[in-house]
């Protein structure tokens, strides 16, 4: 049974989240304080963390940053505004996904399920795949060690950034819609917000492009989608 830690100071919302997840077979624990939530997450084993952005004692973004330094499990941030969600993903704090209030039971459970499944697939690939290097000269990606080099300099990527880059590098010159990338990497189809893809692509460009404003490798094909050009 997967264990989910809920860090949420609003009792009503915390109860809704806990009830939705418990009914669907997840073991849950609620902590209603940012500092205590951070301590709980680092002291005990969880499979996923549901983290509220606005906590009274500690900023959710700062909590996420500290968690990501120690943990690789999925972190889903909960926010009341889409604008805040854009900020969360754009800052590169390490959140894997987000969900905006109000949300339905179906959306919450789907997001949790998809992120857990994607994390499990990535972990399995990392431990069982034969050593393979995607080598495009300027770009080198080792699928076993999950290390990426750009111009022979190692560059670090968050979980979803890495998975997205790996997928694009494995399919050079092929154009994928934003929705297709969202389904491939996040595991969600109709439910969810595919704008997350655009934010992650922007983060990738900042890390691998000489001029992120005029990308030469992660390209936008207007009206069609995105592609990786070595």
PEWOLIN-V431132 format. One record per residue. N is the residue number from 1. SS is DSSP state (@ for helix, = for strand, . for the rest). OMEGA is omega in degrees with one decimal (none if undefined). Layout:
N_SS_OMEGA + N_SS_OMEGA
//
This chain:
1_._179.9 + 2_._-178.6 + 3_=_-179.1 + 4_=_175.0 + 5_=_179.2 + 6_=_176.7 + 7_=_-171.2 + 8_._-177.2 + 9_._178.6 + 10_._-175.1 + 11_@_-177.6 + 12_@_-179.8 + 13_@_178.8 + 14_@_179.6 + 15_@_178.4 + 16_@_-179.8 + 17_@_-179.0 + 18_@_-179.7 + 19_@_-180.0 + 20_@_-175.6 + 21_@_179.5 + 22_@_179.0 + 23_@_-177.8 + 24_._169.4 + 25_._179.1 + 26_._172.6 + 27_=_-174.5 + 28_=_171.7 + 29_=_180.0 + 30_=_172.6 + 31_=_-171.5 + 32_._-177.7 + 33_._-176.0 + 34_@_-179.3 + 35_@_179.3 + 36_@_177.7 + 37_@_177.6 + 38_@_179.1 + 39_@_-179.9 + 40_@_-178.1 + 41_@_-177.5 + 42_@_-176.9 + 43_@_-175.8 + 44_._-175.0 + 45_._176.2 + 46_._179.6 + 47_._-179.1 + 48_=_178.2 + 49_=_175.6 + 50_=_-168.3 + 51_=_177.5 + 52_=_-179.3 + 53_._-174.0 + 54_._176.3 + 55_._-173.5 + 56_._-173.1 + 57_._-176.3 + 58_._-178.1 + 59_._-179.0 + 60_@_178.4 + 61_@_179.7 + 62_@_177.0 + 63_@_-179.0 + 64_@_179.1 + 65_@_-178.5 + 66_@_177.9 + 67_@_-175.8 + 68_@_176.6 + 69_@_-175.3 + 70_@_-171.7 + 71_._176.8 + 72_._-178.1 + 73_._179.8 + 74_=_174.2 + 75_=_177.2 + 76_=_-179.7 + 77_=_-178.5 + 78_=_-178.5 + 79_=_-177.3 + 80_._-174.9 + 81_._177.8 + 82_@_179.4 + 83_@_177.6 + 84_@_179.7 + 85_@_177.1 + 86_@_179.5 + 87_@_-179.4 + 88_@_-175.6 + 89_@_-177.2 + 90_@_-179.2 + 91_._-179.0 + 92_._-176.7 + 93_._178.2 + 94_._177.4 + 95_._179.4 + 96_._-175.8 + 97_=_176.5 + 98_=_176.4 + 99_=_-176.8 + 100_=_176.7 + 101_._-6.8 + 102_._179.9 + 103_._179.4 + 104_._176.4 + 105_@_-178.8 + 106_@_-178.2 + 107_@_-179.4 + 108_@_-177.9 + 109_@_179.5 + 110_@_179.4 + 111_@_179.9 + 112_@_-178.6 + 113_@_-177.3 + 114_@_-179.6 + 115_@_176.1 + 116_@_-179.5 + 117_@_179.8 + 118_@_178.6 + 119_@_179.2 + 120_@_178.6 + 121_@_-179.4 + 122_@_179.5 + 123_@_179.6 + 124_@_178.5 + 125_@_-177.1 + 126_@_-176.0 + 127_@_-173.1 + 128_@_-176.1 + 129_._175.2 + 130_._-179.0 + 131_._-179.3 + 132_._-179.9 + 133_=_171.2 + 134_=_-172.4 + 135_=_176.8 + 136_._-179.6 + 137_._179.0 + 138_._-176.8 + 139_=_174.9 + 140_=_-179.6 + 141_=_178.1 + 142_=_-174.5 + 143_._179.8 + 144_._-179.7 + 145_._-178.3 + 146_._177.7 + 147_=_-177.8 + 148_=_178.9 + 149_=_175.5 + 150_=_-174.6 + 151_._177.4 + 152_._175.6 + 153_=_-178.3 + 154_=_179.6 + 155_=_-179.2 + 156_._179.6 + 157_._172.7 + 158_._-175.0 + 159_@_-176.1 + 160_@_176.1 + 161_@_-179.7 + 162_@_-178.4 + 163_@_179.4 + 164_@_178.5 + 165_@_178.5 + 166_@_-179.1 + 167_@_-179.1 + 168_@_179.4 + 169_@_177.7 + 170_@_-178.2 + 171_._-175.9 + 172_._176.2 + 173_._178.8 + 174_._-178.9 + 175_._178.3 + 176_=_175.0 + 177_._177.7 + 178_@_-179.6 + 179_@_179.6 + 180_@_178.2 + 181_@_179.4 + 182_@_-179.7 + 183_@_-178.3 + 184_@_-172.1 + 185_@_-178.1 + 186_@_176.5 + 187_._-179.9 + 188_._-179.8 + 189_._-175.4 + 190_._-176.8 + 191_._176.5 + 192_._-175.8 + 193_._-174.9 + 194_._175.9 + 195_@_175.9 + 196_@_-178.9 + 197_@_-178.3 + 198_@_179.6 + 199_@_179.1 + 200_@_176.9 + 201_@_177.1 + 202_@_177.8 + 203_@_178.0 + 204_@_-179.6 + 205_@_179.0 + 206_@_-175.3 + 207_@_-174.5 + 208_@_-176.9 + 209_._173.9 + 210_._177.9 + 211_._-176.4 + 212_@_-179.5 + 213_@_177.8 + 214_@_-173.8 + 215_._178.2 + 216_._-173.8 + 217_._172.8 + 218_=_-169.2 + 219_=_171.5 + 220_=_174.7 + 221_=_-169.9 + 222_._179.9 + 223_._-176.8 + 224_._-178.2 + 225_=_-175.4 + 226_=_176.3 + 227_=_173.9 + 228_=_177.1 + 229_._-177.4 + 230_._none
//
